[in-house]
Amino acid sequence: MPRYKLILEYDGRPFHGWQFQPGLKTVQGTMQDAVLKFSGLVRVVEGSGRTDAGVHAMGQVAHVDLDRSDPPQKVMYGLNFYLQGSGVHVISAEVVDELFHARFSAKRRQYIYKIINRRAPLTYQKGLWWYVPIDLNRELMQQAAQRFVGVHDFTSFRSIKCQAPNPVRLLDRFDLSWSGDEILAVIESRAFLHNQVRIMMGTIKMIGEGRWTLSDLHQALEAKDRTKGGVTAPSDGLYFSKVFY
């Protein structure tokens, strides 16, 4: 039974997140419907990570087991035929060893977050970038981002609904770059907590606009209390961009 590794991209706005939920449009459910129509098989499409409602992807990885050895290109084209108009597409497919698992084989995951920082409202970027009309101190935001790198208890920076038993995570990378009115954050870790990236982004935005100081950030990390953390940034600017294996 061949296993196919799929790389997906999707516009998160039509979806209630990745994970299948009966009666709701989800990315996993949409993919499983496409697999059924393409192959006639009821299969679970395993993803490398769960994205929340409204979160986008340009490099989500998934795998699925089929019962015939079709060329990967045929699988990609076949699934995309049934995914037309859904908001999600397969951008590559390959046959992998049966020991490969989209989630458990992953060594590190990368998210990017996009901010438009200008006075004028958004047009075509609306829903795809976080619109911030207040002037931001980008150098100070970069300093704040670096404070998150390393091993920390991220209790103050995860959703109160987070079900992970351990709030300690190693954050490998949190870098900001900017050009004109565009700010791009790149964040990497082996695993993230629920809403961790969005809360960290909301926090450094507060610092960039002068509502918080670097000392406030330090105190929030030490507090290990969600009520002491920053605001949660919207899903608009968040993209699941890459998985390292």
Buried (B, 14 or more C-beta within 10 A) or exposed (E): EBBBBBBBBBBBBBBBBBBBEEEEBBBBBBBBBBBEEBBEEEBBBBBBBBBBBBBBBBBBBBBBBBEEEBEBEEBBBBBBEBBEEBBBBBEBBBBBEEEBBBBEBBEBBBBBBBBBBBEEEBEEBEBBBBBBEEEBEBEBBBBBBBBBBEEBBBBBBBBEEBEBEEBEBEBBBBBBEBEEEBBBBBBBBEBBBBBBBBBBBBBBBBBBBEEBEEEBBEEBBEBBEBEBBBBBBBBBBBBBBBBEE
